[in-house]
Amino acid sequence: MARRERCWNDNHGRAIVTVRFCPNCGEIVNAKIPAQTCSEENHAKRRRARNSYCLDCGERLIKER
């Protein structure tokens, strides 16, 4: 299996994480927070904050190059 590089986002190493998904890689960082269904308005707001993935539902927000 190919080894992935470690994500640079600090949520992976924190003891208390207030979001379900990492905004950089999309992995679950706190499984205790339930996944939500988001609106396009919420995703647009996350894109403007330069997130690659939604913090609430984990959906990829930007296209790969």
Secondary structure, 3 states (H helix, E strand, C coil): CCCCCCCCCHHHCCCCCCCCECCCCCCECCCCCCCCCCCHHHHHHHHHCCCCECCCCCCECCCCC
